């Protein structure tokens, strides 16, 4: 998930974000569209390293592109519970969605 997020960060802020410097607050700062299609079939889910789901923190993101992400499933396990990783309820700013 890092590369698409880094690409969106670079487009928005003009420089790359360090792989070891990506925090929840950074995700919340992103407003630009994130294109996950570059990861395609290599992206199995949107579970973060702390077993949470990515979309919980992209509250200001205005667009998502998931074209070609054929390995994604609608269900995954987070913290021992089967949950829907496509929960967009925190993404109030989401205007564009391609899947």
MARLO-401948 format. One line per 10 residues: their letters; for each residue x, y, z of C-alpha. Coordinates in steps of 0.25 Angstrom, whole numbers, plus 5000, padded with zeros to 4 digits. Each point is the difference from the previous one (the first is absolute). Example, Ala and Ser with C-alpha at 12.3 -4.5 7.8 and 13.67 -1.06 7.14 Angstrom:
2
AS	5049,4982,5031 | 5006,5014,4998
***
This chain:
99
XXXXXXXXXX	5000,5000,5000 | 5012,5009,5002 | 5003,5004,4986 | 4986,5005,4996 | 4999,5008,5013 | 5014,5005,4998 | 4996,5004,4985 | 4988,5008,5005 | 5008,5006,5011 | 5011,5005,4990
XXXXXXXXXX	4989,5006,4991 | 4994,5007,5011 | 5012,5005,5008 | 5011,5000,4990 | 5009,4990,5006 | 5000,4985,5004 | 4997,4996,5014 | 5009,4990,5007 | 4996,4986,5001 | 5003,5000,5015
XXXXXXXXXX	4993,5013,5002 | 4986,4997,4996 | 4991,5002,5011 | 4985,5001,5002 | 5000,5015,5000 | 5007,5000,4986 | 4989,4991,4995 | 4990,5010,5005 | 5007,5012,4993 | 4999,4993,4987
XXXXXXXXXX	4989,5007,4991 | 5005,4996,4986 | 4994,4988,4993 | 5008,4987,5003 | 5002,4990,4988 | 5001,4986,5005 | 4999,4994,4986 | 5015,5001,4998 | 5001,4989,5011 | 4989,4991,4993
XXXXXXXXXX	5000,4986,5003 | 5011,5002,5010 | 4992,5007,5010 | 4992,4989,5009 | 4993,5009,5009 | 5000,5014,5007 | 5004,4995,5014 | 5011,5009,5007 | 5012,4995,5007 | 4992,5002,5013
XXXXXXXXXX	4989,4991,4996 | 4990,5012,4997 | 4994,5003,4987 | 5006,5011,4991 | 4988,5008,4996 | 4997,5003,5015 | 5012,5010,4999 | 4997,5006,4986 | 4989,5009,5005 | 5004,5012,4991
XXXXXXXXXX	5003,4992,4987 | 4991,5004,4988 | 5003,4988,4991 | 5003,4986,4999 | 5004,4992,4988 | 5000,4985,5001 | 5000,4996,4986 | 5007,4986,4998 | 5001,4997,5014 | 4995,4986,4998
XXXXXXXXXX	5005,4994,5013 | 4992,5008,5009 | 4989,4993,5008 | 4989,5006,5007 | 5003,4993,5013 | 5013,5000,5008 | 5004,4997,5015 | 5004,5012,5008 | 5003,4998,5015 | 4994,4986,5000
XXXXXXXXXX	4986,5005,4994 | 4995,4998,4986 | 4997,5014,4995 | 4997,5007,4987 | 5013,5007,4996 | 4992,5009,4990 | 4993,5008,5011 | 5000,5014,4995 | 4992,5006,5011 | 5012,5009,5005
XXXXXXXXX	5002,5005,4986 | 4991,5012,5000 | 5008,5007,4989 | 5000,4989,4990 | 4994,5005,4986 | 5006,4990,4990 | 5001,4985,5001 | 5005,4991,4989 | 5000,4985,5001
***
